[in-house]
């Protein structure tokens, strides 16, 4: 089982960020955090890096269900989605596969929530 779902688009990086944000919203997710890896690496290490952002996506009702089922699951939240420029005008979007990351947790209630979130994130990537 792959630990992510991905899709490559031939579009402008910022437009892809907007598309991803919109598709996440359609599935009930908001962006809690946004990490600009390129900017951070330049600032902290003076390293030049490709355009790369990590979007910390959260679906509050499902986050609540997951936390009710397993109180330590917050260590695996939010659901990260990355957007990276792999070549000029070529952008890859990849989202975590919650089923893969939750395999380490033996909890049937959590498994059901992870299946539902997996389906939603797969749909986000598919719709891009």
N, C-alpha and C positions, 0 to 999 in steps of 0.2 A: 504494500500500500504506500503510495507516494504521500509525503507529508505536506504537499501543496497542490493547488490547482493553478494553472497558468494559461495565459493567452498572449500572443504577440500582436501588436497593432502597428500600422504604418500611419502614425499621426503625431501631432505636436505633443510634447511632454505635458505641458500645462492643460491642454484640452483633454488628455487622458486622465489627469488628476480629477478634472471636473466631471468626466463621464463616470469614473469609478465612484466618486462621492455621490453622484445622482443615483447610480444603480444600487449602491449600499442603502441609500435612503429609501428606495422603493421596497427593499426587503426588511425595513425597520431598523437599520443600523445608523448610528451617528458616528462621527469621528471625534474621539476623546483626545487623541494625541496625534501630532504630525511631526515627524522627525526628518529634517532635511540633512541626510547623511553627508552629501557633498559639502554643504555649508559648515557642518559640524567638524568634519575632518580638516577642512581648510583652516578653520578658526583654532582648533585645538592642536593640530599636528602640522599645519602648513603643508598639507598633502592635497594634490589635485586629484579629484575623483569624479566619476561620471555622475550624471543626474540620477539621484536615488532617494526616494522618500519612503518612509515607513508610516503607514496610516494605522492608528490603533482604533479599530472599529468595535462598537459595542451595540448590542441589541438589548436594551434594558430588561424587557420581560424575560428573555432567555438567560441573561446574566443572573437575574434574580432566581430563576428556576435552578440554574446550575449551582449557585451559592447555597440554596436551600438543600440541594441534594448532597453537596460536598463542600464543607466550609473552607477547605484549603485550595479550592479550585481557582481562587483569585490569583494564585501564582501563575496561572496560565491565561489570564485575561488581561487586556482585551484580545480580540482576534486580529492579528496583524495581516495587513495587505501591503505588499510592496509594489512600487512603480519605479522601474529603472529604464534608463535609456541605454539600450544594448548596442545601438549604432545610430548615426544621424538619421532622425526621422523614424526610428524603429524603437518601440517602447513595449516592454514586457510588464504585464501585471500578474502577480502571483499572490494567492491567498492561502492561509494556513488551512490544512485539512484537519478539522477538530477531531475527527474519528481517529486519525493517526496519533495526534498528540494526547488524546485521552485514553489510549490503550493501556497506559501505565496505571490508570486508576480503575480499580475493580469496584464499580458501583453501577448497578443496573439502571437506577433512576437517572444518573448522569449520562449513561450511554444513550438513553432515549433523547435527551436534550442535545447531546453531541450530534446525533443523527439528523435532527431537525436543523441545527445550525449549519451542518455540513451541506445539507440540501440548499439552504439559502445562499451560502457563499458560492457553491457551484453555479447557482443561477446567476449571481452577480457577474462572475467571470464569463459565463456563457453569453450573457446579454451585451457584453462589450463589443 
